[in-house]
Amino acid sequence: MPEVTLVMVKKSLGYRGNNMGFFEWLFGTQKPDLTKMTKVQLEKLGRKYGIELDRRLKKDKLIKQVQKQIKKGK
């Protein structure tokens, strides 16, 4: 039986990053960097928090709307 390594697990899960953030990514405790997300990703995240975003707006406005909603949800 082949030995399963952390590298094999990360590749099979599609993780692309350093070892420090792997477990946070795996268990969902890492905060997403909203500035690196696309408008479509921001829209999906907004839906998780109960808001519908207008992708015609600039990305920074979408980020502000999502951040506001996330703070409300806490």
N, C-alpha and C positions, 0 to 999 in steps of 0.2 A: 504494500500500500504506500503511495507517495506521501511524503510529508508536506503538509499545508503550511505555507509561510505567510507572514503578514503581507508581503508584497503580492502574493497570489490573490489573497482576499481583497486587497485594495483594488487590484486590476479587475477582478471579477465584478466588483461593485461599481466600477466606473469612477473611483475617487482619483482626482488629480490634485495633489497638494503635498505638503510636507507631513512628516510623522507627528508633529506636535498637534496639528488640528484634526487628525484622523478620527480620534474617538469622539471629539465634539461633533464632527460631521456625521459620524455613524449614529450617534445617539441623539442628534438634533439639539445639542445644547449650545452650538455656536451661533452667534448672531449673524444674520446675513449682511453682507456689505451691499447696501442698496445702490451705491454709486456704480458698482460693477454689473448690476443687473440691467437687462434690456427692458424696454417698455412693456413687452409682452410678459416677461417674468414679473415685473412690478404689478401688472394687471392681475395675474394669477394670485400673487401674494395678497393684493388688495381684496380679492374675492374671498380668500380665507378669513379675512377680518371683517367681511360683510360690507365692503364698498365696491362700487363699480367705477373704474377710472376711465377717463377720456384720453385715449392715446394721442389725440391731436394736440394736447398740451405738451409743453416742454418737459423734459425728463426731470428737471429739478423741482418743478411744481408737483409732479406725480410722486416724487420721493417725499415731499413735505406732507402730502395728503396721506400717504401710507404711514409715515412716522406719527402723524397726529392720531390716526386711528389705532395704531399699536399702543400708544400711550393711554388712550381711552380704555382699551381692553384690559389693562393691567389692574 
